[in-house]
Amino acid sequence: MIDIVLDTNILHQEGLFSRNMQLLGRLAQSEEISIHIPELVKREYLSKRIAETSEKIQSMQTGLADISKKLYRDNAIYNCIKNTNLEIARIATSVSSAVERDFEKWEDVNKVKKMKVEPGKVDDVFNDYFDGTGVFRKPKSREDFPDAFINVCVQSLLAEKGQLDVIMKDGTFQKHLKTVANITVFETLGEFLETPKISSLFFALDAKSKQIGALKDLFYSSSFKTYLSTYLLKADDIIEGIYIEEDTIDGLERIGIETCFGISVNYPQAKSIREIYFGEVMQVSEGHFSIEISFIVLASLRYCADYYEYTNLSVERKLTVEENGIDGDGICDLAEMREVFLSGHVELRFDPKLNAENLAAHIEYLDTERSKVSVEIEMEKAAIL
């Protein structure tokens, strides 16, 4: 049994329902791994999720209220907005319990084990606090208290299990754990799932089922890849919904503006997709398979930059860059169409009762309402070409 600990930042990054979390869940449900969550991590995650959700709901209510103020009361849309706002207000009252129920269900389904701080370890935390040791960046660094209590949980579990995998992004905490014997630290869940020992677990699980093998053979087939490629070239709604932010975009230097920031890839054009590559096929759960994918596509590249640098661009470059406003500090919003290389996964969902033979008869209908397979796409990285 492999024991892993998830830190708060990984939960925030992945959420509970991402492809990676579902793959992790498959291993947990098969009792190949055991997931451990410190109680403090759970509370940090829930409080942030509830706050973010409540904030977005409040923004929706404010926007609808602003629209309704500019309409006649006898306008049918006015009444529609009013009723919608009342429904949103009702939803707002149950956000906290809904988020908590989701987490509790995730814990139950995946047999997650909660970790609590042993009362006798509190003195160790305060000793590190005053000395500036352990996970504390310096003496009396109060902001490091949460990590210190999580660290106590990790050390107690290590003493019990003898070997741990910890998945976290926190710099100081991560650096500390890397000095501890028998703890292996991973920065991302994806990195952990791609290790040879975890890949072998998935391979062994797949080998237990002839049906999984048959489905994988179907999704690896050239005919399926052809139909899927044809579908994606027409799937405007799916492709245009791709949005990738700066921290997962490479080749930023190719923009040619030194001070640009707030960079994002938006609204790729499905019809411009070329050089599609399909990689590994994995079962995530029954009726859910995931396929590695990458392709080149034309997309809107948006970013902010100093207006002075924008004015210094060559005449030819300015013809390709659209300036969409400037603020009082001389920062302008810019956009341009650029070819980018995207990589991620295609998610295929279908009725688990359907076998490979059933699906094979329907793959040519991927781009029609008759399709038995639901196609989603999760692109995780981009590179500016």
C-alpha atoms as a printed R data frame, in Angstrom:
    type eleno elety resid chain resno       x      y       z
1   ATOM     1    CA   MET     A     1   0.000  0.000   0.000
2   ATOM     2    CA   ILE     A     2   1.330  3.438  -0.968
3   ATOM     3    CA   ASP     A     3   0.514  6.217   1.511
4   ATOM     4    CA   ILE     A     4   0.223  9.757   0.159
5   ATOM     5    CA   VAL     A     5  -0.491 13.117   1.778
6   ATOM     6    CA   LEU     A     6  -2.140 15.960  -0.150
7   ATOM     7    CA   ASP     A     7  -1.437 19.564   0.855
8   ATOM     8    CA   THR     A     8  -3.914 22.441   0.568
9   ATOM     9    CA   ASN     A     9  -2.396 23.973  -2.569
10  ATOM    10    CA   ILE     A    10  -2.802 20.701  -4.460
11  ATOM    11    CA   LEU     A    11  -6.492 20.522  -3.549
12  ATOM    12    CA   HIS     A    12  -6.937 24.120  -4.696
13  ATOM    13    CA   GLN     A    13  -5.078 23.439  -7.939
14  ATOM    14    CA   GLU     A    14  -6.915 20.232  -8.826
15  ATOM    15    CA   GLY     A    15 -10.275 20.537  -7.089
16  ATOM    16    CA   LEU     A    16 -12.066 17.269  -6.377
17  ATOM    17    CA   PHE     A    17 -13.188 16.338  -9.876
18  ATOM    18    CA   SER     A    18 -10.218 16.912 -12.188
19  ATOM    19    CA   ARG     A    19  -8.877 14.101 -14.332
20  ATOM    20    CA   ASN     A    20  -5.886 13.679 -12.026
21  ATOM    21    CA   MET     A    21  -8.043 13.506  -8.904
22  ATOM    22    CA   GLN     A    22 -10.278 10.903 -10.512
23  ATOM    23    CA   LEU     A    23  -7.243  8.827 -11.478
24  ATOM    24    CA   LEU     A    24  -6.023  9.093  -7.897
25  ATOM    25    CA   GLY     A    25  -9.481  8.054  -6.763
26  ATOM    26    CA   ARG     A    26  -9.363  4.963  -8.963
27  ATOM    27    CA   LEU     A    27  -6.203  3.845  -7.171
28  ATOM    28    CA   ALA     A    28  -7.686  4.624  -3.761
29  ATOM    29    CA   GLN     A    29 -10.924  2.776  -4.479
30  ATOM    30    CA   SER     A    30  -8.879 -0.215  -5.647
31  ATOM    31    CA   GLU     A    31  -6.910 -0.009  -2.357
32  ATOM    32    CA   GLU     A    32  -3.620  0.409  -4.189
33  ATOM    33    CA   ILE     A    33  -2.955  3.676  -2.357
34  ATOM    34    CA   SER     A    34  -4.195  5.358   0.795
35  ATOM    35    CA   ILE     A    35  -4.940  9.108   0.742
36  ATOM    36    CA   HIS     A    36  -4.280 11.103   3.921
37  ATOM    37    CA   ILE     A    37  -5.541 14.643   4.508
38  ATOM    38    CA   PRO     A    38  -4.606 16.724   7.580
39  ATOM    39    CA   GLU     A    39  -7.706 18.191   9.227
40  ATOM    40    CA   LEU     A    40  -6.238 21.676   8.807
41  ATOM    41    CA   VAL     A    41  -5.820 21.103   5.049
42  ATOM    42    CA   LYS     A    42  -9.484 20.162   4.791
43  ATOM    43    CA   ARG     A    43 -10.564 23.291   6.661
44  ATOM    44    CA   GLU     A    44  -8.300 25.553   4.604
45  ATOM    45    CA   TYR     A    45  -9.631 24.087   1.368
46  ATOM    46    CA   LEU     A    46 -13.295 24.304   2.376
47  ATOM    47    CA   SER     A    47 -13.046 27.863   3.680
48  ATOM    48    CA   LYS     A    48 -11.433 29.105   0.459
49  ATOM    49    CA   ARG     A    49 -13.858 27.195  -1.804
50  ATOM    50    CA   ILE     A    50 -16.861 28.529   0.108
51  ATOM    51    CA   ALA     A    51 -15.487 32.093   0.056
52  ATOM    52    CA   GLU     A    52 -14.718 31.964  -3.686
53  ATOM    53    CA   THR     A    53 -18.103 30.493  -4.554
54  ATOM    54    CA   SER     A    54 -19.953 33.009  -2.392
55  ATOM    55    CA   GLU     A    55 -18.003 35.856  -3.985
56  ATOM    56    CA   LYS     A    56 -18.939 34.713  -7.492
57  ATOM    57    CA   ILE     A    57 -22.586 34.369  -6.532
58  ATOM    58    CA   GLN     A    58 -22.528 37.872  -5.043
59  ATOM    59    CA   SER     A    59 -21.017 39.179  -8.278
60  ATOM    60    CA   MET     A    60 -23.831 37.527 -10.266
61  ATOM    61    CA   GLN     A    61 -26.453 39.096  -8.000
62  ATOM    62    CA   THR     A    62 -24.845 42.528  -8.294
63  ATOM    63    CA   GLY     A    63 -24.705 42.281 -12.082
64  ATOM    64    CA   LEU     A    64 -28.343 41.210 -12.390
65  ATOM    65    CA   ALA     A    65 -29.454 43.954 -10.009
66  ATOM    66    CA   ASP     A    66 -27.586 46.531 -12.082
67  ATOM    67    CA   ILE     A    67 -29.290 45.307 -15.279
68  ATOM    68    CA   SER     A    68 -32.756 45.359 -13.714
69  ATOM    69    CA   LYS     A    69 -32.338 48.982 -12.605
70  ATOM    70    CA   LYS     A    70 -32.127 49.986 -16.268
71  ATOM    71    CA   LEU     A    71 -35.314 48.222 -17.368
72  ATOM    72    CA   TYR     A    72 -38.994 49.156 -17.153
73  ATOM    73    CA   ARG     A    73 -40.793 47.094 -14.528
74  ATOM    74    CA   ASP     A    74 -43.373 45.927 -17.068
75  ATOM    75    CA   ASN     A    75 -40.588 44.495 -19.237
76  ATOM    76    CA   ALA     A    76 -40.754 40.687 -19.349
77  ATOM    77    CA   ILE     A    77 -36.986 40.505 -18.940
78  ATOM    78    CA   TYR     A    78 -37.237 42.535 -15.714
79  ATOM    79    CA   ASN     A    79 -39.434 39.871 -14.119
80  ATOM    80    CA   CYS     A    80 -37.187 37.109 -15.446
81  ATOM    81    CA   ILE     A    81 -34.125 38.760 -13.892
82  ATOM    82    CA   LYS     A    82 -35.971 39.322 -10.627
83  ATOM    83    CA   ASN     A    83 -36.940 35.653 -10.404
84  ATOM    84    CA   THR     A    84 -33.433 34.562 -11.345
85  ATOM    85    CA   ASN     A    85 -31.956 36.738  -8.619
86  ATOM    86    CA   LEU     A    86 -34.336 35.245  -6.072
87  ATOM    87    CA   GLU     A    87 -33.252 31.747  -7.122
88  ATOM    88    CA   ILE     A    88 -29.574 32.713  -6.886
89  ATOM    89    CA   ALA     A    89 -30.213 34.134  -3.400
90  ATOM    90    CA   ARG     A    90 -31.755 30.798  -2.417
91  ATOM    91    CA   ILE     A    91 -28.734 28.957  -3.769
92  ATOM    92    CA   ALA     A    92 -26.404 31.286  -1.860
93  ATOM    93    CA   THR     A    93 -27.858 30.158   1.473
94  ATOM    94    CA   SER     A    94 -26.866 26.547   0.818
95  ATOM    95    CA   VAL     A    95 -23.404 27.049  -0.722
96  ATOM    96    CA   SER     A    96 -21.481 26.157   2.431
97  ATOM    97    CA   SER     A    97 -23.339 22.916   3.057
98  ATOM    98    CA   ALA     A    98 -23.127 21.934  -0.636
99  ATOM    99    CA   VAL     A    99 -19.343 22.400  -0.747
100 ATOM   100    CA   GLU     A   100 -18.925 20.497   2.507
101 ATOM   101    CA   ARG     A   101 -21.130 17.632   1.293
102 ATOM   102    CA   ASP     A   102 -19.053 17.311  -1.882
103 ATOM   103    CA   PHE     A   103 -15.874 17.031   0.162
104 ATOM   104    CA   GLU     A   104 -17.370 14.508   2.563
105 ATOM   105    CA   LYS     A   105 -18.596 12.392  -0.348
106 ATOM   106    CA   TRP     A   106 -15.131 12.553  -1.935
107 ATOM   107    CA   GLU     A   107 -13.614 11.452   1.384
108 ATOM   108    CA   ASP     A   108 -16.049  8.568   1.731
109 ATOM   109    CA   VAL     A   109 -15.811  7.263  -1.853
110 ATOM   110    CA   ASN     A   110 -12.004  7.413  -1.863
111 ATOM   111    CA   LYS     A   111 -11.550  6.110   1.699
112 ATOM   112    CA   VAL     A   112  -9.623  9.243   2.689
113 ATOM   113    CA   LYS     A   113  -8.057  9.164   6.146
114 ATOM   114    CA   LYS     A   114  -8.115 12.401   8.170
115 ATOM   115    CA   MET     A   115  -5.049 13.392  10.186
116 ATOM   116    CA   LYS     A   116  -5.260 15.308  13.465
117 ATOM   117    CA   VAL     A   117  -2.509 16.968  15.470
118 ATOM   118    CA   GLU     A   118  -1.445 14.965  18.495
119 ATOM   119    CA   PRO     A   119  -1.786 17.232  21.567
120 ATOM   120    CA   GLY     A   120   1.662 16.227  22.790
121 ATOM   121    CA   LYS     A   121   3.268 17.617  19.620
122 ATOM   122    CA   VAL     A   122   2.126 21.217  20.130
123 ATOM   123    CA   ASP     A   123   5.231 22.063  22.156
124 ATOM   124    CA   ASP     A   124   7.392 20.967  19.196
125 ATOM   125    CA   VAL     A   125   5.598 23.487  16.978
126 ATOM   126    CA   PHE     A   126   6.245 26.347  19.398
127 ATOM   127    CA   ASN     A   127   9.893 25.365  19.812
128 ATOM   128    CA   ASP     A   128  10.332 25.589  16.028
129 ATOM   129    CA   TYR     A   129   8.399 28.875  16.041
130 ATOM   130    CA   PHE     A   130  10.798 30.573  18.453
131 ATOM   131    CA   ASP     A   131  13.913 29.002  16.901
132 ATOM   132    CA   GLY     A   132  12.925 29.598  13.268
133 ATOM   133    CA   THR     A   133  13.523 25.927  12.443
134 ATOM   134    CA   GLY     A   134  11.492 23.233  10.689
135 ATOM   135    CA   VAL     A   135   8.977 24.822   8.334
136 ATOM   136    CA   PHE     A   136   9.375 28.309   9.860
137 ATOM   137    CA   ARG     A   137  11.230 30.655   7.536
138 ATOM   138    CA   LYS     A   138  12.492 32.725  10.452
139 ATOM   139    CA   PRO     A   139  11.927 32.982  14.227
140 ATOM   140    CA   LYS     A   140   8.369 34.009  15.207
141 ATOM   141    CA   SER     A   141   7.031 33.778  11.646
142 ATOM   142    CA   ARG     A   142   3.343 33.505  12.470
143 ATOM   143    CA   GLU     A   143   2.173 32.930   8.899
144 ATOM   144    CA   ASP     A   144   3.963 29.557   8.965
145 ATOM   145    CA   PHE     A   145   1.866 28.164  11.824
146 ATOM   146    CA   PRO     A   146  -0.586 26.272   9.536
147 ATOM   147    CA   ASP     A   147   2.304 24.509   7.756
148 ATOM   148    CA   ALA     A   148   3.901 23.707  11.115
149 ATOM   149    CA   PHE     A   149   0.790 21.923  12.361
150 ATOM   150    CA   ILE     A   150   0.420 20.089   9.039
151 ATOM   151    CA   ASN     A   151   4.071 19.066   9.344
152 ATOM   152    CA   VAL     A   152   3.368 17.542  12.759
153 ATOM   153    CA   CYS     A   153   0.672 15.379  11.137
154 ATOM   154    CA   VAL     A   154   3.061 14.325   8.376
155 ATOM   155    CA   GLN     A   155   5.822 13.385  10.832
156 ATOM   156    CA   SER     A   156   3.418 11.358  12.984
157 ATOM   157    CA   LEU     A   157   2.148  9.476   9.926
158 ATOM   158    CA   LEU     A   158   5.723  8.845   8.762
159 ATOM   159    CA   ALA     A   159   6.566  7.318  12.147
160 ATOM   160    CA   GLU     A   160   3.570  5.010  11.743
161 ATOM   161    CA   LYS     A   161   4.000  4.057   8.061
162 ATOM   162    CA   GLY     A   162   7.758  4.279   7.572
163 ATOM   163    CA   GLN     A   163   7.457  5.700   4.029
164 ATOM   164    CA   LEU     A   164   5.374  8.560   2.594
165 ATOM   165    CA   ASP     A   165   4.742 10.391  -0.655
166 ATOM   166    CA   VAL     A   166   3.777 14.036  -0.090
167 ATOM   167    CA   ILE     A   167   2.328 16.179  -2.859
168 ATOM   168    CA   MET     A   168   2.729 19.926  -2.306
169 ATOM   169    CA   LYS     A   169   3.877 23.161  -3.936
170 ATOM   170    CA   ASP     A   170   4.775 25.208  -0.840
171 ATOM   171    CA   GLY     A   171   8.426 26.264  -1.182
172 ATOM   172    CA   THR     A   172   9.713 26.399   2.402
173 ATOM   173    CA   PHE     A   173   7.631 23.483   3.631
174 ATOM   174    CA   GLN     A   174   8.583 21.428   0.586
175 ATOM   175    CA   LYS     A   175  12.271 22.217   1.073
176 ATOM   176    CA   HIS     A   176  12.054 21.060   4.686
177 ATOM   177    CA   LEU     A   177  10.343 17.760   3.815
178 ATOM   178    CA   LYS     A   178  12.975 16.993   1.194
179 ATOM   179    CA   THR     A   179  15.514 16.791   4.039
180 ATOM   180    CA   VAL     A   180  13.466 14.154   5.867
181 ATOM   181    CA   ALA     A   181  14.390 10.535   5.215
182 ATOM   182    CA   ASN     A   182  11.726  8.248   3.682
183 ATOM   183    CA   ILE     A   183   9.582 11.118   2.394
184 ATOM   184    CA   THR     A   184   9.326 11.679  -1.359
185 ATOM   185    CA   VAL     A   185   7.951 15.071  -2.350
186 ATOM   186    CA   PHE     A   186   6.119 15.816  -5.622
187 ATOM   187    CA   GLU     A   187   5.202 19.332  -6.760
188 ATOM   188    CA   THR     A   188   2.114 18.274  -8.696
189 ATOM   189    CA   LEU     A   189  -0.352 15.425  -8.674
190 ATOM   190    CA   GLY     A   190   0.371 14.840 -12.352
191 ATOM   191    CA   GLU     A   191   4.071 14.320 -11.570
192 ATOM   192    CA   PHE     A   192   3.162 11.707  -8.950
193 ATOM   193    CA   LEU     A   193   0.768  9.866 -11.278
194 ATOM   194    CA   GLU     A   194   3.422  9.657 -14.004
195 ATOM   195    CA   THR     A   195   6.007  7.862 -11.849
196 ATOM   196    CA   PRO     A   196   6.878  4.303 -12.904
197 ATOM   197    CA   LYS     A   197   5.496  2.766  -9.707
198 ATOM   198    CA   ILE     A   198   2.091  4.414 -10.233
199 ATOM   199    CA   SER     A   199   2.019  3.681 -13.966
200 ATOM   200    CA   SER     A   200   2.591  0.011 -13.145
201 ATOM   201    CA   LEU     A   201  -0.417  0.068 -10.805
202 ATOM   202    CA   PHE     A   202  -2.679  1.367 -13.578
203 ATOM   203    CA   PHE     A   203  -1.269 -1.223 -15.966
204 ATOM   204    CA   ALA     A   204  -2.016 -3.998 -13.468
205 ATOM   205    CA   LEU     A   205  -5.562 -2.742 -12.892
206 ATOM   206    CA   ASP     A   206  -6.239 -2.590 -16.640
207 ATOM   207    CA   ALA     A   207  -4.830 -6.082 -17.148
208 ATOM   208    CA   LYS     A   208  -7.511 -7.507 -14.844
209 ATOM   209    CA   SER     A   209 -10.246 -6.636 -17.339
210 ATOM   210    CA   LYS     A   210 -10.474 -7.772 -20.954
211 ATOM   211    CA   GLN     A   211 -13.136 -5.123 -21.486
212 ATOM   212    CA   ILE     A   212 -10.744 -2.322 -20.543
213 ATOM   213    CA   GLY     A   213  -8.167 -3.721 -22.953
214 ATOM   214    CA   ALA     A   214 -10.707 -3.856 -25.773
215 ATOM   215    CA   LEU     A   215 -11.823 -0.282 -25.134
216 ATOM   216    CA   LYS     A   216  -8.227  0.951 -25.070
217 ATOM   217    CA   ASP     A   217  -7.541 -0.845 -28.356
218 ATOM   218    CA   LEU     A   218 -10.554  0.954 -29.858
219 ATOM   219    CA   PHE     A   219  -9.401  4.376 -28.653
220 ATOM   220    CA   TYR     A   220  -5.845  3.698 -29.865
221 ATOM   221    CA   SER     A   221  -7.101  2.698 -33.333
222 ATOM   222    CA   SER     A   222  -6.339  4.912 -36.333
223 ATOM   223    CA   SER     A   223 -10.011  4.970 -37.333
224 ATOM   224    CA   PHE     A   224 -11.083  6.366 -33.961
225 ATOM   225    CA   LYS     A   225  -8.296  8.967 -34.041
226 ATOM   226    CA   THR     A   226  -9.444 10.047 -37.500
227 ATOM   227    CA   TYR     A   227 -13.048 10.480 -36.393
228 ATOM   228    CA   LEU     A   228 -11.967 12.291 -33.218
229 ATOM   229    CA   SER     A   229  -9.704 14.648 -35.191
230 ATOM   230    CA   THR     A   230 -12.528 15.437 -37.606
231 ATOM   231    CA   TYR     A   231 -14.827 16.133 -34.658
232 ATOM   232    CA   LEU     A   232 -12.375 18.520 -32.957
233 ATOM   233    CA   LEU     A   233 -11.936 20.555 -36.159
234 ATOM   234    CA   LYS     A   234 -15.665 21.291 -36.014
235 ATOM   235    CA   ALA     A   235 -16.066 21.513 -32.222
236 ATOM   236    CA   ASP     A   236 -16.093 25.306 -31.947
237 ATOM   237    CA   ASP     A   237 -17.797 25.398 -28.545
238 ATOM   238    CA   ILE     A   238 -15.328 22.976 -26.967
239 ATOM   239    CA   ILE     A   239 -12.171 24.432 -28.533
240 ATOM   240    CA   GLU     A   240 -13.122 28.088 -28.018
241 ATOM   241    CA   GLY     A   241 -13.649 27.367 -24.327
242 ATOM   242    CA   ILE     A   242  -9.965 26.591 -23.801
243 ATOM   243    CA   TYR     A   243  -8.313 29.129 -21.497
244 ATOM   244    CA   ILE     A   244  -4.722 28.914 -20.267
245 ATOM   245    CA   GLU     A   245  -3.018 31.346 -17.887
246 ATOM   246    CA   GLU     A   246   0.529 32.643 -17.687
247 ATOM   247    CA   ASP     A   247   2.009 30.150 -15.206
248 ATOM   248    CA   THR     A   248   1.450 27.280 -17.668
249 ATOM   249    CA   ILE     A   249   2.491 29.126 -20.849
250 ATOM   250    CA   ASP     A   250   6.004 28.711 -22.298
251 ATOM   251    CA   GLY     A   251   7.741 30.859 -24.897
252 ATOM   252    CA   LEU     A   252   6.704 34.189 -23.334
253 ATOM   253    CA   GLU     A   253   9.886 35.752 -24.686
254 ATOM   254    CA   ARG     A   254   8.472 35.287 -28.199
255 ATOM   255    CA   ILE     A   255   5.969 38.066 -27.527
256 ATOM   256    CA   GLY     A   256   8.875 40.474 -27.862
257 ATOM   257    CA   ILE     A   257   7.773 42.870 -25.112
258 ATOM   258    CA   GLU     A   258   9.934 42.727 -22.004
259 ATOM   259    CA   THR     A   259   7.425 44.037 -19.434
260 ATOM   260    CA   CYS     A   260   4.303 42.153 -20.531
261 ATOM   261    CA   PHE     A   261   2.302 40.329 -17.849
262 ATOM   262    CA   GLY     A   262  -1.164 38.895 -17.211
263 ATOM   263    CA   ILE     A   263  -0.697 36.681 -20.262
264 ATOM   264    CA   SER     A   264  -3.406 34.246 -21.318
265 ATOM   265    CA   VAL     A   265  -4.373 32.082 -24.284
266 ATOM   266    CA   ASN     A   266  -8.039 32.468 -25.250
267 ATOM   267    CA   TYR     A   267 -10.584 31.370 -27.865
268 ATOM   268    CA   PRO     A   268  -8.574 28.990 -30.063
269 ATOM   269    CA   GLN     A   269 -10.089 28.517 -33.528
270 ATOM   270    CA   ALA     A   270 -11.129 24.900 -34.078
271 ATOM   271    CA   LYS     A   271 -10.814 25.053 -37.866
272 ATOM   272    CA   SER     A   272  -7.153 26.104 -37.570
273 ATOM   273    CA   ILE     A   273  -6.065 23.000 -35.627
274 ATOM   274    CA   ARG     A   274  -3.149 21.133 -37.200
275 ATOM   275    CA   GLU     A   275  -0.560 18.515 -36.306
276 ATOM   276    CA   ILE     A   276  -2.803 16.663 -33.857
277 ATOM   277    CA   TYR     A   277  -0.995 14.048 -31.788
278 ATOM   278    CA   PHE     A   278  -2.759 11.453 -29.614
279 ATOM   279    CA   GLY     A   279  -0.799  9.728 -26.862
280 ATOM   280    CA   GLU     A   280  -1.528  7.396 -23.963
281 ATOM   281    CA   VAL     A   281  -5.078  6.164 -23.331
282 ATOM   282    CA   MET     A   282  -6.087  5.663 -19.689
283 ATOM   283    CA   GLN     A   283  -9.240  4.539 -17.965
284 ATOM   284    CA   VAL     A   284 -10.202  7.096 -15.321
285 ATOM   285    CA   SER     A   285 -13.310  5.242 -14.146
286 ATOM   286    CA   GLU     A   286 -16.017  3.038 -15.642
287 ATOM   287    CA   GLY     A   287 -17.343  4.803 -18.734
288 ATOM   288    CA   HIS     A   288 -14.601  7.458 -18.582
289 ATOM   289    CA   PHE     A   289 -11.368  7.286 -20.575
290 ATOM   290    CA   SER     A   290  -8.718  9.953 -21.073
291 ATOM   291    CA   ILE     A   291  -6.397 10.399 -24.063
292 ATOM   292    CA   GLU     A   292  -3.267 12.546 -24.174
293 ATOM   293    CA   ILE     A   293  -3.495 15.131 -26.937
294 ATOM   294    CA   SER     A   294  -1.505 18.003 -28.379
295 ATOM   295    CA   PHE     A   295  -1.914 20.233 -31.416
296 ATOM   296    CA   ILE     A   296  -1.046 23.587 -32.940
297 ATOM   297    CA   VAL     A   297  -3.862 26.116 -33.210
298 ATOM   298    CA   LEU     A   298  -4.469 29.803 -33.863
299 ATOM   299    CA   ALA     A   299  -5.621 31.574 -30.690
300 ATOM   300    CA   SER     A   300  -6.011 35.001 -29.124
301 ATOM   301    CA   LEU     A   301  -3.000 35.892 -26.988
302 ATOM   302    CA   ARG     A   302  -3.886 38.578 -24.439
303 ATOM   303    CA   TYR     A   303  -1.552 40.468 -22.131
304 ATOM   304    CA   CYS     A   304  -0.779 43.798 -20.472
305 ATOM   305    CA   ALA     A   305   2.291 45.923 -21.152
306 ATOM   306    CA   ASP     A   306   3.739 49.384 -20.687
307 ATOM   307    CA   TYR     A   307   2.279 51.698 -23.341
308 ATOM   308    CA   TYR     A   308   5.739 53.088 -24.083
309 ATOM   309    CA   GLU     A   309   6.963 49.625 -25.101
310 ATOM   310    CA   TYR     A   310   3.899 49.170 -27.270
311 ATOM   311    CA   THR     A   311   4.597 52.427 -29.122
312 ATOM   312    CA   ASN     A   312   8.168 51.266 -29.761
313 ATOM   313    CA   LEU     A   313   7.060 48.186 -31.657
314 ATOM   314    CA   SER     A   314   7.866 48.078 -35.338
315 ATOM   315    CA   VAL     A   315   5.210 49.177 -37.803
316 ATOM   316    CA   GLU     A   316   4.772 45.584 -38.996
317 ATOM   317    CA   ARG     A   317   4.331 44.329 -35.436
318 ATOM   318    CA   LYS     A   318   1.735 46.968 -34.581
319 ATOM   319    CA   LEU     A   319  -0.384 45.744 -37.464
320 ATOM   320    CA   THR     A   320  -0.770 42.406 -35.663
321 ATOM   321    CA   VAL     A   321  -1.232 43.733 -32.103
322 ATOM   322    CA   GLU     A   322  -4.565 45.218 -31.053
323 ATOM   323    CA   GLU     A   323  -4.533 47.864 -28.310
324 ATOM   324    CA   ASN     A   324  -7.721 47.714 -26.199
325 ATOM   325    CA   GLY     A   325  -7.344 50.576 -23.753
326 ATOM   326    CA   ILE     A   326  -4.858 52.139 -21.354
327 ATOM   327    CA   ASP     A   327  -5.102 52.942 -17.642
328 ATOM   328    CA   GLY     A   328  -3.810 55.941 -15.712
329 ATOM   329    CA   ASP     A   329  -0.487 54.260 -15.019
330 ATOM   330    CA   GLY     A   330   0.311 53.825 -18.688
331 ATOM   331    CA   ILE     A   331  -0.485 50.100 -18.797
332 ATOM   332    CA   CYS     A   332  -2.370 48.969 -21.876
333 ATOM   333    CA   ASP     A   333  -4.353 45.858 -22.720
334 ATOM   334    CA   LEU     A   334  -3.058 44.142 -25.845
335 ATOM   335    CA   ALA     A   335  -4.204 41.192 -27.923
336 ATOM   336    CA   GLU     A   336  -2.986 39.402 -31.003
337 ATOM   337    CA   MET     A   337  -3.673 36.206 -32.908
338 ATOM   338    CA   ARG     A   338  -0.796 33.744 -32.571
339 ATOM   339    CA   GLU     A   339  -0.174 30.102 -33.245
340 ATOM   340    CA   VAL     A   340   0.291 28.179 -30.011
341 ATOM   341    CA   PHE     A   341   1.108 24.599 -29.143
342 ATOM   342    CA   LEU     A   342  -1.429 23.169 -26.688
343 ATOM   343    CA   SER     A   343  -1.179 19.941 -24.705
344 ATOM   344    CA   GLY     A   344  -3.571 18.181 -22.366
345 ATOM   345    CA   HIS     A   345  -6.196 15.457 -22.492
346 ATOM   346    CA   VAL     A   346  -9.407 14.542 -24.265
347 ATOM   347    CA   GLU     A   347 -12.001 13.119 -21.869
348 ATOM   348    CA   LEU     A   348 -14.372 10.504 -23.292
349 ATOM   349    CA   ARG     A   349 -17.505  9.618 -21.320
350 ATOM   350    CA   PHE     A   350 -20.108  7.027 -22.213
351 ATOM   351    CA   ASP     A   351 -22.559  4.580 -20.676
352 ATOM   352    CA   PRO     A   352 -20.430  2.010 -18.786
353 ATOM   353    CA   LYS     A   353 -22.748 -0.710 -20.070
354 ATOM   354    CA   LEU     A   354 -21.476 -0.150 -23.618
355 ATOM   355    CA   ASN     A   355 -18.633 -2.420 -24.626
356 ATOM   356    CA   ALA     A   356 -15.967 -1.857 -27.268
357 ATOM   357    CA   GLU     A   357 -18.014 -3.569 -29.979
358 ATOM   358    CA   ASN     A   358 -21.030 -1.355 -29.250
359 ATOM   359    CA   LEU     A   359 -18.933  1.820 -29.317
360 ATOM   360    CA   ALA     A   360 -17.070  0.840 -32.482
361 ATOM   361    CA   ALA     A   361 -20.352  0.994 -34.376
362 ATOM   362    CA   HIS     A   362 -20.919  4.586 -33.241
363 ATOM   363    CA   ILE     A   363 -17.539  6.310 -33.406
364 ATOM   364    CA   GLU     A   364 -18.276  7.772 -36.839
365 ATOM   365    CA   TYR     A   365 -21.118  9.768 -35.259
366 ATOM   366    CA   LEU     A   366 -18.928 11.697 -32.800
367 ATOM   367    CA   ASP     A   367 -19.909 15.017 -34.376
368 ATOM   368    CA   THR     A   368 -23.653 14.304 -34.394
369 ATOM   369    CA   GLU     A   369 -26.437 14.153 -31.832
370 ATOM   370    CA   ARG     A   370 -26.488 10.387 -32.360
371 ATOM   371    CA   SER     A   371 -23.096 10.044 -30.670
372 ATOM   372    CA   LYS     A   372 -22.889  7.654 -27.731
373 ATOM   373    CA   VAL     A   373 -19.668  9.300 -26.553
374 ATOM   374    CA   SER     A   374 -19.445 12.669 -24.818
375 ATOM   375    CA   VAL     A   375 -16.211 14.488 -25.645
376 ATOM   376    CA   GLU     A   376 -14.573 17.098 -23.400
377 ATOM   377    CA   ILE     A   377 -11.120 18.624 -23.612
378 ATOM   378    CA   GLU     A   378  -8.786 19.751 -20.836
379 ATOM   379    CA   MET     A   379  -5.741 21.557 -22.202
380 ATOM   380    CA   GLU     A   380  -3.210 22.174 -19.447
381 ATOM   381    CA   LYS     A   381  -0.201 23.805 -21.101
382 ATOM   382    CA   ALA     A   382   0.559 26.176 -23.959
383 ATOM   383    CA   ALA     A   383   3.681 27.284 -25.775
384 ATOM   384    CA   ILE     A   384   3.807 30.407 -27.939
385 ATOM   385    CA   LEU     A   385   5.284 29.621 -31.352
